[in-house]
Amino acid sequence: MAGENVTQVKDPAKAKGAKAEDGDSRQRSSIAFPYEDLTSAVEMAQAINSQVGYSDCDDDQLAAWTEQSPKSSGYRVQISAARLFGVIETVAGHHRLSDLGKMVVDPQRAREAKIRAFLNVPLYNAVYEKYRGGALPPTAALERDIQGLGVAEKIKDRARRVLERSAEQAGFFEQGRGRLVKPGIAVRDEAPPPTSDAGGDADAKKGGSGGGGGVEGLDPFIQGLLRALPPTGSDWNVQDRAKWLQTAANIFDLIYKGEGGIKIDAAMAPRSPRPGDSH
C-alpha cells in the first residue's frame, strides 16, 4: 500500500480518518471519510483474524503483519480507514475485530458486512442518500456536491476517487457505475438440517463431537483459533505450529477450569510421531 504524508489539522473528522494533505492545512473537512478504500480496511481485519482471531494486538504486531512500519503515515491512514469503516476497534492502544470485522472475514457474511461498512462512512452514507433512486451526476458535479457535504475543496477529487473504489468493492455499482444501488443480500436458513439422530443433533448444538456441525457453537476464542489455521496442504513451519499450539493452551487456561498449565516447545525432528509408531 502506498504511503501518505499527512499534516496535523484541527478537523472534526480527524479522529475518523479525514485529514488534510500537505499544503492544505487551512482547508478543513467537516465530514468524516477515509483516505484508503474498503479493500484496504478489510486487509487490516484479515491480518488480525489470520494471526490472533478475536484477540487483541498492538501496533508493532499489526504493522509487521501488514509489512509496514508502525510509525509510517501509510500505516496510520490504513488503521484510520479500518476504524472508520467499522471493521476494527482500538481500545487503549490495542486493536481487535469489531462485530462487523468478524462478519467481513467470514466468507459467508462478507458481502453483507461490506455493504454495512460502506454505509458506516458519513460521507458515503450522505452521498448514497442524496442520490438514492437516481443517477449520479458527472464527475465535476459530484465533486461539487461532495464539497458541499463538507469535504475540503483541495481534496474533493481524492475523496471522490476513494468513494468510487469503495462503492465498487462493496457492490454498489453492480447495476452500472451511473448510480449507487444497495446490493441485495440472500436470506439463508441458519437452522441445521433435520436429522433423525437426536443424540448427535444435541451434541452439535453444544459444539461437541457427537454430531459434527462446524464451530459456531464453540467459544469465540476457539472459533478464532480454528480460523487462524492455514489451509490444508500449505507450508507451515514448526515454530509457527508451536506458537499456534501455545496460543491454544493459553486460551484453554482462560475458558476452562483446572489446575496447571501447558508449555509448548518446538523440537526439530524428521517428522512428528504418528499413532502406531513403535516406542
N, C-alpha and C positions, 0 to 999 in steps of 0.2 A: 504494500500500500504506500502511495506517495505521501511524503511528509508535508507538513503545513507550518508556516510561520504565522503565529497568532499574537496580536498585541493585546494588552490588557485594557479593557474598557469598562466603564460603569454602565452596564447594559442590563435591563431587566431580564433578558434572555440568556445572559452569560452563563448562568448556572445550568442551563439546559441546552447548551451546545451552540447557540448563535453568538459568534464573536466577530468583531470587525477585523478585516485583513490589515496588513501593514499599509500605512499611508491613509488609513480610513478611520483613525481613532475618533474623529469628530462626527462620524456617521454612526448613529445608534439605532439598532433594530429594537422594536418594541414587541415583537412576536418571536417565539422560540422556533428554531429549525436547526437541523444538523448540517454539518459540512461534509459528512460522509453518508453514503446511501445505505439502504436497508440491508443489502448483502453484506456490507462491511460490518454492520451492527450484529447480524446473525453470526458472522465468523467469530466474534468475541464470545457469544453464548456457546457456540460449538466448541471453542477452545476450552472453556471452563468445564463443560459437560464431559468432554473426552478425557480430561485429566482428573477431575475431582467430583464429577457428578453434581450432586446438590449441595456439596460442601463449599466453604469459603476459600478464597485465595487472595493473595496480596498483589500489589503492582509488579514486584520483581518477578513473581511466578507468571502472571498473565502476560507480561511483556515478553518474557522468554518463550512462552508457548506460541506467541504470535511473531516471534523473531524481530522484536523491536526493543528499543531502549525505553525503560520506564520514564525517563526524563524527556523523551523526544516529543515534539509538538504533534507529530503524526499519531503517536500512541494516545496522547491526551484527547485529541479530536475524535479518535475512534471510540474511546471509552465514553466520551460525552454523547456521541451519537447512539451508542448502545443503551445508555440510560434514557435518552430522550425517546427512543422508540419503545422503551419499556421492557427490554428483554434481559437486562441485568439490573441489580440493585447494588448500591455501595453504602455500607454501614461501617463507620469507624475505620475507614481506610481499607476495608476488605470488600471484595466483590463476590457476588453469588448470583445464580439464576433467579429471576423473578418467576412468578407463576406463569407469566406469558413466555418467559425464556424457556421454561420447562416444556411448554407447548411447542415452541418453534424448533426445538431439537428433536421432537418426536415426529418422524416422517408421516404418521397418520394424522397429525394435527397441525403440521407446519403451515399448510395453506390458510387455515383459519387464523393462525397466530400472526402470519404476515399481514393479513388484512387489518387485524386489530392494531398491529404495530404501526402500520402506515397512518391510520387514523388517530393514533396517540399523539402524533406530532401536531402542535397547534396550527402551524401554517398550513400543513397538508389537509387537516380537517376543515380549515376555513375555506381553502380553495375548492375542496370537494363539495362542501355545502353550497358554495356560491354558484357552481356550475352543475350542480346535481340535476340530472334530467335534460341537460342541454349540451351544446357543443362548446369545446374550448376555443378561445379566441386565438388569433395569430400570435406569434412569439412576442412581438413588441407590446401588444395589448395585454398579454398575460403578465409580462414583466411589470407593466404599469400597475396592474391590479395587485400583484404581489407586493409592490412597493406601497400601494395604498393600504394593504393589510398590516403593514408595519415593518417591512424589510428595508434596510438602509439602501439608498439609491445605488451606491457603488458596488453592492454585492447582489443585486437583484438577479443578474444573469446567472451567477453561480447557484443561488437559491433555486432558480427555476430548473437548471440542469440537474441538480441533485434530486429535486422533486420528481422530475420526469423519469429519472432512472429508478427511483424508489417505487413509483407508481407501476412501472413496467415489472419490477421484481415482485411486487405484491399482487399482480394480476389485474390491475385496474385498467390496463389497455388491451385486454383480451378481445374486446369488441372493436378495436381500432384506436389509433392514437388521437383521434379527433374529440374524444370525450372520456371522462372518468366514470367508469361503471364499476360498482362494487361487485366483485366476483361472487358467484354462487357457491354455496357450501353444501355438499350432500350430507343428509342426516343419516348417520349409521346407527344400527341397532347395537347397543353396547352389551346387551344381555348375552350370557353364554349360551351356546347351542344346547338344546334339550338332550338329556341323557337318561338312560334307564338305570345307571349305576349311581344310586343315591349316595353311597359312601364316598365314591370318587368325586362326585359333584361337591359334596360338603368340604372335602379336603381342598379342592380347587379354590373355593371361596375363601378358605383360610390362608391360601398361598402355600399349602403343603404339597407333598409329593404324591398323594394318593391318586389324584385325578389329572395331573398336569396343570394347564391353564395359565401359563405366562407368569409375569412378575407383578401385575397390577395390585395384587393383594398383599404384597410384601411391604416392609418398612421402606420409606422413601430413600433412606441411606443405602439399603441393599439394592433398590432399583437403580440408583445412580452408579453403584459399584458394578453391577452387571452390564449397564450400558457403556461403561468405560472399557470393557473388554475389546481388544482389537478383533477384526474379522477373522474367521476361521481360515487357517492356511497362511496367514500373514507372518512376517518376521517379527518375533517378539523376544528380545534378549533376556538373559537370566536376571540381570539387575532390575529391569523393569517388571519382570514377573514377581520378583521378591518384594518390590515396592507395592505392587497391587495386593499381594497376599498380606503384607503388613498393614496396609490400609484396611483390608477386610478384618484382620484381627482387632484393629483399633475400633472399628465400627461395632464388632461383636461386644467389645467391652462397654460401649455406650448403650446398646439397646438390649443386652441380655444380662441377667443376674448370674452371679457365680464368682467364686474366688479365683485369684491368679490371673495371669495374662499370657500372651503368646508373643515371642520374638522370632522374626523370620530373618535368616541369614542366607545369602546366596553362596552356594558352594559349586564350583565348576566341576562337572563330571561328563563322561562321554554321553550319557543320557540319564534322565531321571529313572529311578527304579520303577518297574512295572509290576502289577499284580501277577503273582505266579513265579517271579524271579526266585532263584534258589538263594538261600542265605548262607 
